[in-house]
Amino acid sequence: MSNNGYLLGYDIGSSSIKASLIDSETGQLISSAVSPDTELKIFAPEPGWGEQDPEVWWEHVIKATAHIRSNTGNKLSDVKAIGISYQMHGLVLVDSNHKSLSPSIIWCDSRAVEIGNKAYHDIGPEYCLGHLLNSPGNFTASKLKWVQENNHDIYNEIFKIMLPGDYIAMKLTGEIFTTQSGLSEGIMWDFKGKKLSEIVLDYYKIGHELLPEALPSFSIQGTVTREVSEILGIKQNTPVAYRAGDQPNNAFSLNVINPGEIAATAGTSGVVYGVDDRPLYDNASRVNTFLHVNYTPEFPRYGVLLCVNGTGILNSWIRQFINTNKNTSLSYDEMNAIASNVSPGSDGLVILPYGNGAERTLENKNIHSSFHGIDFTRHSSYHIIRASQEGIAFALRYGLDIMKNIGVSVAKVRAGYANMFLSPVFTEIFATVSGVEVELYNTDGSQGAARGAGVGTGLYSDMT
């Protein structure tokens, strides 16, 4: 690599939008910003639904970029490439003018569960597991079918469907693409045929014209328009050179790119993500397999993903509940300190964290969160804080057992020093109940996306 400039990464989460600017030569973080200051709201017009307005993501991309610009002077004008990480499995619909037609149906929305279950039965388990490595489940293709069946007017106006990261890339460049990895996370990829799944599209009656062209995750995927250049302070024609779902990107940011390597994150949802060169799958689709960011037909790399929806969102709910009812303002750091002063086992209080939509590890059932064993004379809010962290760790342990049963070797896990892994108590609980060694690294999704842009634009010769 020979270049003096910067790389910019965005992480489009359901809780916030994060941006990071790194030095392209040293990899050093120059500046980062999160917007908004409080967590983004997930709207639930019906029980089990989860929606966000794509335009709100873009508004906070602008705000986060402006914050970096105010801290770094004119460094953004020397950005060489942009990378995007995004919340997986969401559905964004745009018309021919590139305007969103409705709120995005995001990853934790459960409305399409029965549509996916019926597709699994009708298409057949043999094809679904052999070719898709998953049930169609509650993923993007099934969500689109729900729109087709329940909102004909919007469906008839669709020009393109996309994932959240595709939408942000479109806002930056004016061009609409997706990635092969993205198609696999939507359950629209035939792993045996190494192409778009005609069976799924035909079954759901989804026209090919609705899907964007798929590009490699590391590639030039458009360039910044003049209008966006003026808004963000980034030079016109700066390439967008990388995009990936948040969990494959988290793995990449932790240098988890080879078979046997494992990554974890514990943000709004909790995820363990293992890389393998075999197309592994669980017969009940309780864990899910997608194309990893560095997949090629010659050197296949697959990401096996365990997800627990109710992770950081439970921690956030507990914080809001305690602060509202006690008229306090506990921070997450203070909550972590409180948890450390409660004995393991929380004196018999048990919290199940399943309160954020249908859970894949429970075969797409939504059993909701629940508290067990409350004793009014013994338990306080302190016990609730500790028990919530324990419940999340045990839910992840349950999923890890599924991963191990299908052949994923899990002994050492790399995680970013962020979100719930900022809690020494949670990290210790997770390591103890899972029987794994946890290595923490000072990185995050937006920094990983920035480095991915360096690979995609050719500034870096390899991924390490």
N, C-alpha and C positions, 0 to 999 in steps of 0.2 A: 504494500500500500504506500502510495506517495501522494499525500494531500494534506493541506492545512485548511480546515473548515469544520463544519459542524453537521451533526445528524439530529433530526427531530423525530421523536416518537410520540404517538398518541395511544392511550389505552381507553377505549370507549366502554366503560363499565355501566352496570345498572345502578350503582351507588354514586358514581362520580365520573368525571372525565379528567384524566391525568395527562400531562404533557411533560416531556423531558428533553432537554437539549444536552447533547454530549459532544465532547471534542472528538473528531473523527480519527485523529492520530493517536491520542493517548487512551481514548475510551472514558476519560474522566467526565463525571457529571458536572455540567456547568450551571444548570438551573433546572428547577422543576416547579410545577404548579398543579394544583387541584381545584376544580370548579364543579359544583358550588361548594361553599363552606360547610353546608349541611348536606345530608344525603339526599340524592334524587328520589322523588316519590315514584313508587310503582302503583299504578291505578288498577283497581279490581272492580269493574262495573258489575260483575257477577262473581259469586263464590268460585274460587279456583282459577280465576282469570288473572293475567298480569300484563299490563300495557304501559308503554311509554311513548311520548311524542318524539319521533326522530329529529324534528327541528330543534327540540330542546337540547339534544346531544350536540348539534351543530352550534347552537348559541354558546354552550359551555366550552366547546373547542375554541371558539373565538376568544372567550374570556380567559381561558387558561393560557392561550398563546399571548394575549395582551399582557398578562402578568409576567411571563418570561421576557417579553420585549421590554417591559419597564425595568426589569432587573439586569438586563444584559446589554442595553444600548442597541447598537445596530447589528449585533451578532446574527440575528435571524436572517439578515440579508446575505449571509454567507453559508446558509444551510445548503448542503449538497444533495440531500435526499431525505425523504419522509417515509416513515413506517407506521403501520396501523395495527393495533391489537383491538379485539372487540369481543363483547359478550356473545357467546355462541347460540345458535339455534333460533334466533329471532327471525321474524318475517317482516320485511319492509316492502310496501307496494308503492310504486310511483307511476304517474301517468306520462304521456308523451312529452310534457313540459318539465319532467323531472321533479314534479311536486308530489309529496307523499299524499296518498289517498285516505289514509286512516292511521290511527295509532299503531305502532309496532306491537305485534303479538310476541312477547319476549320469551326467554328460555323457561321461565318458571310457570308459564300459563298452561293450564291442564285441559283446556276445552277440547283438544283434538285426540284425547286418549282413546276413546272408543272408536274413532275413525281409524286410528293406527292399529288397534286390536283387530278390527274387522279386516283390514288390509292384510295383516299377518295371517289370518285364517284363510282368506280367499286366495291370496297369492301362494300361500303354502309355506310352512316352516322350512322345508328343504331349500327352496329358492332363497327365502329371506336370510337364513343363516349362512347358506353357502355362497351367495352372491353379494348380499348387503352387509353381512356380518352382524346384523341387528334386525330387530323388528322395526317396521316403519314408525311404530310408537307415537310419541308426542312431539316428533321433530318437525322440521320446517315444511317438508312436503305435505304432511298430514294437516298442518295449520293452514296451508294454502287450500287444501281440499275443504276445510271447514268454511273458509271464506266463500269458496265456490258454491257450497251448499246453502249458506246462510245469509250471504250478502251479494246477490247477483249484480246489483247496480255497480258496486265497487269492483267486483271481479271483472266485469265487462269493460271497465276503464283502465285495467292494468296494462301498462306498457312493458315493464320489467318487474320481476320480483328480485329481492336481494336480501343479503344478510346485513346486520348493522354496520359492519366494517365496509361493505360495498357501498353503503349509502354515504358514509363519510368520505370515502375515496371519490365518489361521484361529486360531492359538494366541492372538493378540492380541485378536481380536474375537469369536471363536466362530462366525463366518460364513465360508462357503466361496464364493469367487468366483475367476475367473481374468480374463485380459485378452485382447483380440483379438490383440495382439502375441504373447502367450503361446501362443495357439492356432496362430499361424503358425510359431512356433519348434518346435512339436510336429509340424508338417506335417499339420495338420488344418484349414487355411484355404484356401478357394478364392479366389485373388486376382482372377480374372475375375468370379466371381459375387459377390464381396465378402461372403462368408458362410462358415459352417462347411462343410467339404467332405463332402458326403453320399457321394461316391464312395469316399473313403478309409475312412470309418466303415463303410459297407456291406461293402467288401471285407474289412476286418479283423473284421467282425461285432462292432463296438463299439457298445453301446447308448447313445443320446443321454443317457439318465438318469445315466450315469456322469460326464458332463462338467459342470463348474460353469458357471453363467451368466457370460458374458464382459462385462466393463466396460471403459471407456476407461482407459488407463494413468494419466491425470490425472483422478481422480474420488474421491468419498467411497466407500470400499470396506469400510465397517464402522467400528465404534468400540470403544475399549478397554473390556473387561468389568470388573466390580467386582473379581473375583478377580485379574485381571492388574494392575489398578490397585494393589492392595495389595502385590503381589509386586515391581513395578517402580518404584513411587513416581510413576507418571504418573496424571493425573486420569482417573476414569471418564468414558467417552463422548468421549475425545480421538479425533479421526478418523484412520484410516489412509487417506491421500489420494493415494498414488502407489505403483505397483510396476512394476518392469521387470527384464528379464534384465540380467545384469551388463554385457554389451557395449553394448546400446542405452543403458543408463544411463551407462556410462562416456562414451559419445559425448555424451549430454545434459550431463553434468557438465563437459565440455570445450567446451560451446556448439557442438557439431557437430549441427546440426538442419536445415541447408539443403543442397540439391543441390551437390555439389562439395566438401563439407567431409569431412575424414578424421580418424578417431581411432585410437589404438593403445593397447594395454596388453600387459604382459608379466609376468603373474602365473604361476600354475600352468601355464596355457596362454598362448600368445601370439596376439594377435588384432589384425588391422587391419580397421576398420569404416568403410565409405564410405556416405554418404547420397546418394540420387538420387531424382528424381521419376519415373523410368522403371522398370518391373518387369524389371530385368535378370536374366539367369541364365546359368550355364555349362552347356553341353550335357552335361558329365560330372558336374555337381553337386560340383565340387571346391571351389568357394566357394558360399555359400548366401545366399539373399535372404529377409528377413523384414519384417514391418511395423515401421517405426520408432515410437518412443514418441509422436510427434506426427502420426501418420497420421490423415487423415480422408478420406472418399471424395471430397470436394471438392478437397482439397489433399493428394494422396497423397505420402507420404514412405516410401521403402524403405531398409532397411539391408542392404548387401552385406557379408557377413562372411567373412573369411579366418581360419581357426583352425589353429594348430599345437599339438597337445596337449602335446608334449614341450618345454616352455619352462622356466619357473621350477622345475618339478619335476625337470628334469635338473640345474639348478644346485644344487638342494637335495640331490639324490642324490650329486652330486660332493662337496659339503661333508660330508655324513655319511660317505661312503666315505673321504675323506682324514682326517677327524678320528678315525674308528675305527681306521684302519690305521696312523696315525702318532701316535696317542695325543695329539692336539693339539685345540685348540678354536678353529679359524679362524672368524671372523665373516664375514658377507657383505662388509662393508666391507674387511676384510683380503684377501679373495679378489679383490675388484675392484682393489685396489692391486697384488696379485701379477700379475693379468692385464695391467696396464699396463706391467709390466717384461718381458713376453715379446714378442718381435717379431711383427708381423703375419704370419699364416700358420702360427703355432705350430710353426715349423721342420718343416713337412711333416706334422704330426699333424692328422688330420681326424676329427671326431666327428659322426655323424648323430644328431639328437635324437629320432628317432621311437620312443620306448620307453614310450608311455603310451596304448596302445590303438590302434584303427583310426584312421588319419589321413585326413581328408576330402580334403586336397589330393592325396593319393595314391590317390584313388577308393576310399576306405574299406579300404585294405589296411593290415595291421599288420606292418611289416617289422622292427620292433624297433630299438632303438638299437645302434649299432656304432661301433667305433674302428678307424681305418685308418692305416697308415703308422707304427705305433709302432716306434721304434728304442730298444732298451734302453740304448744308450750315450749317447743324446742327449736323450731325453725324460724329464721329471720330472713331478711332480704340478702344478708351475707351468704346464707346457705343457697339461696336461689342463684346467685352469681356463680358460685362454685359448681353447683349441680348442672347448670346450663353448659359450662365448659366440659364437664365430664360426659354429659349426654352427647355432645357433638363428637367427642373423641371416640366414644363407643360406637356411634353410628358409622364413623369412618372405619373403625376396626371391622365392623360387620362387612362393609364393602371390600375391605382388603382381603378378607377371607375368600370372597368370591373370586377376586383377581388371582389369588394364589391357586385356587382350585382349577382355573383354566390354564395354568402354566406360567403365569407371570411370577418371576422371582422378586420378592420384596424384602430386602434386608437393610438397605440404606436409602433414605429419602432426602432429597435436596429441596429446600424451601426458601423463599425470599423472606427476609426479616421485615415482615409487613403484616398488616391486618391482625388476625388472631395469633399468628406466630410472634407478634410483639409481646405476648404474654408468656413469661417463663413457666407459669403454672400450666397453661394449655399445652405448651410444647412438651413439657415433662409428662403430662397425662397421656398425650397422644403417643409419645415414644414408649411409655410404659405399657399401656393397654394393647398396643399394636406389636410390641416386640421388635421395633425397628430403631436404627440409629438415625437421628435427625441432624442434618447439616444445614446451618442457616447462612444465607448469603445476602449481602447488601445490594440487592437489585430489585427491580419490579418490572411490571409489564410494559410500561412506557419506555423504560431504558432498553428492554429487550427489543421492542419494536424499532427503536432508533438504530440499534446494532443490526437488526435484520435489514434495514434499509441500506446499511453499508455493504452487506453481502449482495443484496439485490441489484445495487447499482454498480457493483464491481470494485468498490473502494477496498473491500476486504476480499482476500483470495480464498478464504475458507470460513467455516462457521464457528471455529473455536476461538 
